[in-house]
Structures are given as structure tokens and as C-alpha cells.
């Protein structure tokens, strides 16, 4: 059994998606395909370095990043050869959903979905903005300006190996440098560094685009990453 896991640049559902694939890893081979934004967000949430627990690097268990695949996304050609049994796109940003809904295949992930559907390989998509109403989303680390004391000797800033904390008197975190290691949170004596949770609401256009996907042949919309377990067993994907 071989599955392709596609990741785009959303933090919402990212950790849940990782846990799902870690849970089924023992039974199948998983290749991970990551968009450029996906790489950045995986690092922000401290998951990028853990991906080898899911995709070891062996054949059909590689990690493919968009920046290394060029504009033609040659590894997406595997789907035309029907080398995979299923594709799971989780999480899927509203940008990626819109592209798929209108037939645009100009990135690694959208090429994977396009070629998979042409080859009649089922594609399971977990959109981040698929339902009306508000949802809670976990955020990467940031500095609470109300709690920060602006210490001259700031241990989180001085000991960050990636130099992701900068500025004074109240520093900031450069999320493109941050790898989510949480060392800064542990070092701050005033509990001024945390991830936090925010409420987000899907736009009407995003909900409409998800509805377009629901009607597309070969695409199955899932409300949450863990719902893939149901299809995984039901469709005998193991």
C-alpha cells in the first residue's frame, strides 16, 4: 500500500495530519510532497524535522519539496504511472483549493492532484476553510508584548540557535527562521512566549470552492484529518 501525503502552507490541522500519518506509518509506505509555503509552516510548528519518522527517504518513502522539483514537478509523473493507491492533501489552504477547483496545476501539490485524478487515483482533501462558522486554530510562537519585560539580557534571544529572535526593547520572532523548537518558551521567566489560539472564519468564496471540489470526480472532502481513518479501513487501503 502506497500513499502520497501532500502538505500546503497552513498551520490549521497540520499537527493533526502529522499524527494521523504517524499512526498508520507501520502499515503502509508514505511519500510526502510539500509546497514551498508548506516547508516554511512545517518549520514554524516544529514538525519539519519529524517528517523522517513518516517518510524515511527510501524509494516510495521520499520527501519531495517544491523548491527542489522545479516548475515541471517531474516526480508528479509517478501518478500517471499509477504508483500510488491514494493521495491525501492535508491541510489544504484556500489558495490550493481554489486552484484545484478551477483546474490550475502550477505547483507541485496541484500537479499531484491533477495527475492523480486523471489516473483515477482517489484524492482525499482536508480543507482549512471548508465549513461556515468560526474555528479555533493554533498559531506558531510569538512574543506577548504585555508580558515581555524587555530584558537587556534576553536568554531566548541570545540562545536561539537560528537567530530568529531580534529587536529591542521588545523583541520579535522571525517565523521564517524559527523552527518551532520551543527553547525560547522554556527560557523566558515571564511566560511571554507562546503559540496561542485564534478564531478564524472561512470566507464565502472559500466555502463555495470546497463545494466545487465535492462535485469533482475522484475527490473526497474530509472535515478533519482523522476522518481519513474511516476511509482507510472502509476502502481497504491497508
PLY file of the C-alpha trace (Angstrom):
ply
format ascii 1.0
element vertex 238
property float x
property float y
property float z
element edge 237
property int vertex1
property int vertex2
end_header
0.00 0.00 0.00
1.43 3.38 -1.07
0.03 6.78 -0.17
1.09 10.29 -1.15
0.70 12.90 1.59
0.60 16.48 0.29
1.15 19.44 2.61
0.43 23.10 1.88
1.10 26.26 3.88
-1.48 26.07 6.65
-0.92 25.64 10.37
-4.55 24.67 10.99
-4.86 20.84 11.01
-1.10 20.46 10.47
-0.26 18.72 13.74
-3.38 16.55 13.50
-2.37 15.49 9.98
1.10 14.56 11.18
-0.36 12.40 13.96
-2.65 10.58 11.52
0.21 9.57 9.25
2.47 8.67 12.11
-0.27 6.32 13.34
-0.63 4.44 10.03
3.03 4.53 9.01
3.71 0.95 10.14
1.20 -0.46 7.68
1.99 1.49 4.50
4.58 3.42 2.53
4.15 7.19 2.53
5.74 9.71 0.18
5.49 13.32 1.34
5.04 16.16 -1.17
5.44 19.68 0.26
4.66 23.08 -1.25
7.06 25.98 -0.75
4.76 27.53 1.85
4.32 24.11 3.43
8.06 23.86 4.14
8.02 27.22 5.92
4.99 26.38 8.05
6.27 22.89 8.94
9.39 24.54 10.35
7.41 27.16 12.27
5.43 24.42 14.01
8.48 22.25 14.74
7.34 19.36 12.52
9.70 19.52 9.54
12.49 17.52 11.17
9.98 14.88 12.34
8.86 14.02 8.81
11.54 11.34 8.50
9.54 9.34 11.03
6.89 9.08 8.29
8.89 9.24 5.06
12.27 7.61 5.70
13.85 8.52 2.37
13.71 5.05 0.83
12.07 4.51 -2.56
8.38 5.49 -2.43
9.03 6.93 1.02
10.81 10.10 -0.02
10.20 13.72 0.92
9.79 15.93 -2.15
9.85 19.71 -1.74
8.52 22.05 -4.40
11.67 24.17 -4.47
13.67 21.09 -5.49
11.22 19.92 -8.14
11.32 22.91 -10.46
8.39 24.16 -12.50
7.69 20.82 -14.19
7.33 18.76 -10.96
8.79 15.60 -12.53
8.07 13.34 -9.54
4.37 14.04 -10.01
4.71 11.82 -13.07
4.51 8.82 -10.74
0.77 9.35 -10.58
0.37 8.89 -14.32
2.10 5.54 -13.80
-0.40 4.73 -11.00
2.30 4.05 -8.44
0.11 5.23 -5.56
-3.16 3.93 -4.16
-4.35 7.26 -2.75
-3.45 10.92 -2.28
-4.20 12.80 0.94
-3.93 16.59 0.81
-3.97 17.70 4.44
-4.06 20.51 5.30
-5.21 22.23 2.09
-5.12 26.03 2.08
-7.91 28.05 0.48
-5.41 29.04 -2.22
-4.71 25.42 -3.16
-8.41 24.53 -3.01
-9.22 27.40 -5.40
-6.57 26.27 -7.86
-7.81 22.68 -7.88
-11.44 23.82 -8.20
-10.63 25.76 -11.35
-8.22 23.28 -12.91
-4.98 25.14 -12.22
-1.91 22.90 -11.87
1.06 25.24 -11.47
2.72 23.85 -8.33
3.97 20.54 -7.01
0.84 19.80 -4.98
-1.68 20.91 -7.62
0.20 18.86 -10.24
-0.02 15.82 -7.96
-3.79 16.25 -7.59
-4.29 16.87 -11.30
-2.35 13.80 -12.42
-3.82 11.61 -9.68
-7.40 12.39 -10.70
-6.54 11.78 -14.36
-5.19 8.37 -13.37
-8.32 7.60 -11.30
-6.35 7.58 -8.03
-8.64 8.76 -5.17
-7.73 12.13 -3.69
-8.77 12.93 -0.10
-8.67 16.64 0.76
-8.88 18.28 4.19
-9.55 21.99 3.54
-8.76 24.51 6.26
-11.68 26.72 5.22
-14.44 24.32 4.27
-17.30 24.98 6.68
-19.34 28.02 7.77
-18.77 29.46 11.23
-15.67 30.02 13.30
-12.97 27.50 14.20
-10.01 27.69 16.57
-6.57 27.48 15.00
-3.24 27.02 16.76
-0.63 29.66 15.98
3.19 29.44 15.86
5.26 31.02 18.63
5.05 34.76 19.21
6.04 37.21 21.94
3.28 38.66 24.12
4.13 42.36 24.32
2.08 42.75 27.50
4.10 40.11 29.34
7.57 40.79 27.90
9.77 42.88 30.21
12.24 43.89 27.50
15.19 42.42 29.42
18.64 43.67 28.41
19.93 40.12 28.82
17.26 38.19 26.94
18.05 34.48 27.15
15.53 33.42 24.50
17.08 35.89 22.05
20.70 35.17 22.95
20.37 31.38 22.91
18.21 30.93 19.81
20.42 28.85 17.51
18.64 30.12 14.40
18.80 33.81 15.34
15.03 34.01 14.99
14.51 36.50 17.84
15.51 40.09 17.17
14.84 43.69 18.13
14.69 45.74 21.34
13.40 46.64 23.81
10.52 44.28 22.98
11.88 41.63 20.58
10.01 39.84 17.83
10.21 36.35 16.30
11.14 35.93 12.64
8.92 32.97 11.77
10.85 32.25 8.58
13.88 31.50 10.76
12.02 29.81 13.62
11.98 26.00 13.66
9.45 25.65 16.48
11.94 24.05 18.89
10.26 25.80 21.89
13.59 26.60 23.60
12.66 30.29 23.80
9.40 29.48 25.56
11.25 27.40 28.15
13.88 30.09 28.76
11.57 33.08 29.23
10.97 33.56 33.00
7.88 35.70 32.37
5.97 33.23 30.14
5.93 35.85 27.38
6.45 33.38 24.51
3.63 31.08 23.50
1.79 29.77 20.48
-1.73 30.75 21.32
-5.04 30.03 19.60
-7.05 32.33 17.34
-10.54 32.16 15.90
-10.81 32.14 12.13
-13.83 32.25 9.85
-13.96 30.86 6.32
-14.87 33.29 3.56
-17.94 32.55 1.46
-15.79 32.17 -1.64
-13.64 29.55 0.12
-16.73 27.56 1.12
-18.02 27.73 -2.47
-14.71 26.46 -3.81
-14.83 23.50 -1.43
-18.34 22.76 -2.68
-16.94 22.70 -6.22
-14.43 20.08 -5.12
-17.19 17.96 -3.56
-18.73 17.58 -7.01
-15.49 16.64 -8.76
-14.99 13.02 -9.72
-12.27 11.27 -7.74
-12.09 13.83 -4.91
-13.35 13.13 -1.38
-13.63 16.03 1.06
-12.87 15.27 4.72
-13.82 17.60 7.57
-10.81 16.67 9.71
-7.53 14.74 9.14
-8.52 11.90 11.49
-11.59 11.17 9.33
-9.17 9.56 6.88
-9.02 6.59 9.26
-12.61 5.72 8.29
-11.88 5.68 4.56
-8.55 3.98 5.14
-10.32 0.96 6.66
-13.55 1.10 4.65
-11.85 1.16 1.27
-9.33 -1.49 2.30
-6.44 0.90 1.80
-4.39 -1.17 4.24
0 1
1 2
2 3
3 4
4 5
5 6
6 7
7 8
8 9
9 10
10 11
11 12
12 13
13 14
14 15
15 16
16 17
17 18
18 19
19 20
20 21
21 22
22 23
23 24
24 25
25 26
26 27
27 28
28 29
29 30
30 31
31 32
32 33
33 34
34 35
35 36
36 37
37 38
38 39
39 40
40 41
41 42
42 43
43 44
44 45
45 46
46 47
47 48
48 49
49 50
50 51
51 52
52 53
53 54
54 55
55 56
56 57
57 58
58 59
59 60
60 61
61 62
62 63
63 64
64 65
65 66
66 67
67 68
68 69
69 70
70 71
71 72
72 73
73 74
74 75
75 76
76 77
77 78
78 79
79 80
80 81
81 82
82 83
83 84
84 85
85 86
86 87
87 88
88 89
89 90
90 91
91 92
92 93
93 94
94 95
95 96
96 97
97 98
98 99
99 100
100 101
101 102
102 103
103 104
104 105
105 106
106 107
107 108
108 109
109 110
110 111
111 112
112 113
113 114
114 115
115 116
116 117
117 118
118 119
119 120
120 121
121 122
122 123
123 124
124 125
125 126
126 127
127 128
128 129
129 130
130 131
131 132
132 133
133 134
134 135
135 136
136 137
137 138
138 139
139 140
140 141
141 142
142 143
143 144
144 145
145 146
146 147
147 148
148 149
149 150
150 151
151 152
152 153
153 154
154 155
155 156
156 157
157 158
158 159
159 160
160 161
161 162
162 163
163 164
164 165
165 166
166 167
167 168
168 169
169 170
170 171
171 172
172 173
173 174
174 175
175 176
176 177
177 178
178 179
179 180
180 181
181 182
182 183
183 184
184 185
185 186
186 187
187 188
188 189
189 190
190 191
191 192
192 193
193 194
194 195
195 196
196 197
197 198
198 199
199 200
200 201
201 202
202 203
203 204
204 205
205 206
206 207
207 208
208 209
209 210
210 211
211 212
212 213
213 214
214 215
215 216
216 217
217 218
218 219
219 220
220 221
221 222
222 223
223 224
224 225
225 226
226 227
227 228
228 229
229 230
230 231
231 232
232 233
233 234
234 235
235 236
236 237
